[in-house]
Amino acid sequence: MKYQYRTEGTCSQAIEFEIEDGILRNVRFYGGCNGNTQGVARLVEGMKAADVVARLEGIRCGFKPTSCPDQLSRAIKAALEKKEN
């Protein structure tokens, strides 16, 4: 299923991704540091969604309380919660 998430507190504005059988696919960031967000997207491609959350949750960007990777973890958590309901 395809999900869209509006980010908060980062340079990126949104994230799109799919979760198929618990596996993360087709991650795409809109905005943000292009090289970094592409790198994150490629690294998490094919990973278990829950594992991505565990690895990326809580990462900060400088003095900001969040980051693009942290926002991805929040987006995945929201998607997984939505799927359960």
Sine and cosine of phi, psi and omega as CSV:
sin_phi,cos_phi,sin_psi,cos_psi,sin_omega,cos_omega
0.00,0.00,0.62,-0.79,-0.03,-1.00
-1.00,-0.01,0.69,-0.72,-0.01,-1.00
-0.81,-0.59,0.51,-0.86,0.11,-0.99
-0.80,-0.60,0.64,-0.77,-0.03,-1.00
-0.69,-0.73,0.77,-0.63,0.05,-1.00
-1.00,0.03,0.89,-0.46,-0.07,-1.00
-0.97,0.22,0.35,-0.94,0.04,-1.00
-0.72,-0.70,0.73,-0.69,0.10,-0.99
0.99,0.17,0.25,0.97,0.02,-1.00
-0.75,-0.66,0.17,-0.99,0.05,-1.00
-0.95,0.32,-0.52,0.86,0.06,-1.00
-0.95,0.30,0.51,-0.86,-0.02,-1.00
-0.98,-0.19,-0.47,0.88,-0.06,-1.00
-0.36,-0.93,0.32,-0.95,0.07,-1.00
-0.71,-0.70,0.68,-0.73,0.14,-0.99
-0.87,-0.49,0.57,-0.82,0.03,-1.00
-0.27,-0.96,0.19,-0.98,0.08,-1.00
-0.81,-0.59,0.52,-0.86,0.14,-0.99
-0.83,-0.56,0.88,-0.48,0.01,-1.00
-0.85,-0.53,0.90,-0.44,-0.02,-1.00
0.80,0.60,0.64,0.77,0.04,-1.00
0.99,0.15,0.02,1.00,-0.05,-1.00
-0.96,-0.27,0.69,-0.72,-0.01,-1.00
-0.99,0.14,0.74,-0.68,-0.03,-1.00
-0.66,-0.75,0.43,-0.90,0.17,-0.98
0.78,0.63,0.77,0.63,0.02,-1.00
-0.97,0.23,0.75,-0.67,0.01,-1.00
-0.60,-0.80,0.82,-0.57,0.08,-1.00
-0.99,-0.11,0.58,-0.82,0.10,-0.99
-0.93,-0.38,0.90,-0.45,-0.08,-1.00
1.00,0.08,-0.11,-0.99,-0.01,-1.00
1.00,0.06,-0.10,-0.99,0.01,-1.00
-0.98,0.22,0.97,-0.26,-0.18,-0.98
-0.78,0.63,-0.75,0.66,-0.02,-1.00
-0.90,0.44,-0.68,0.73,-0.01,-1.00
-0.92,0.40,-0.71,0.71,-0.04,-1.00
-0.93,0.36,-0.57,0.82,0.09,-1.00
-0.90,0.44,-0.66,0.75,0.01,-1.00
-0.89,0.46,-0.72,0.69,0.03,-1.00
-0.87,0.49,-0.73,0.68,-0.03,-1.00
-0.86,0.52,-0.68,0.73,-0.02,-1.00
-0.94,0.33,-0.60,0.80,-0.02,-1.00
-0.92,0.40,-0.58,0.81,-0.06,-1.00
-1.00,0.02,-0.20,0.98,0.01,-1.00
-0.83,0.56,0.82,-0.57,0.05,-1.00
1.00,0.05,-0.05,1.00,0.03,-1.00
-0.99,0.11,0.36,-0.93,0.14,-0.99
-0.91,0.41,0.73,-0.68,-0.04,-1.00
-0.82,0.57,-0.68,0.74,-0.01,-1.00
-0.89,0.45,-0.58,0.81,0.03,-1.00
-0.93,0.38,-0.61,0.79,0.03,-1.00
-0.89,0.45,-0.69,0.72,0.03,-1.00
-0.86,0.51,-0.74,0.68,-0.03,-1.00
-0.88,0.48,-0.58,0.81,-0.04,-1.00
-0.99,0.15,-0.56,0.83,-0.15,-0.99
-0.98,-0.19,-0.33,0.94,-0.06,-1.00
-0.86,0.50,0.75,-0.66,0.08,-1.00
1.00,0.00,-0.07,1.00,0.04,-1.00
-0.92,0.40,0.71,-0.70,-0.01,-1.00
-0.94,-0.34,0.41,-0.91,0.06,-1.00
-0.92,-0.40,0.96,-0.27,-0.04,-1.00
0.85,0.52,-0.80,-0.61,0.00,-1.00
-1.00,-0.01,0.00,1.00,0.02,-1.00
-0.96,0.29,0.51,-0.86,0.00,-1.00
-0.98,0.18,0.04,1.00,-0.03,-1.00
-0.54,-0.84,-0.05,-1.00,0.02,-1.00
-0.38,-0.93,0.12,-0.99,0.06,-1.00
-0.88,0.48,-0.69,0.73,0.07,-1.00
-0.88,0.47,-0.66,0.75,0.04,-1.00
-0.89,0.45,-0.64,0.77,0.03,-1.00
-0.90,0.44,-0.59,0.81,0.07,-1.00
-0.89,0.45,-0.67,0.74,0.02,-1.00
-0.89,0.46,-0.64,0.77,0.03,-1.00
-0.92,0.40,-0.63,0.77,0.01,-1.00
-0.90,0.44,-0.68,0.73,0.00,-1.00
-0.91,0.42,-0.70,0.72,0.03,-1.00
-0.85,0.52,-0.69,0.73,0.02,-1.00
-0.89,0.45,-0.66,0.75,0.00,-1.00
-0.91,0.42,-0.67,0.74,0.00,-1.00
-0.92,0.40,-0.62,0.79,0.05,-1.00
-0.91,0.41,-0.66,0.75,0.01,-1.00
-0.89,0.45,-0.63,0.78,-0.02,-1.00
-0.91,0.41,-0.57,0.82,-0.01,-1.00
-0.94,0.33,-0.49,0.87,-0.05,-1.00
-1.00,0.08,0.00,0.00,0.00,0.00
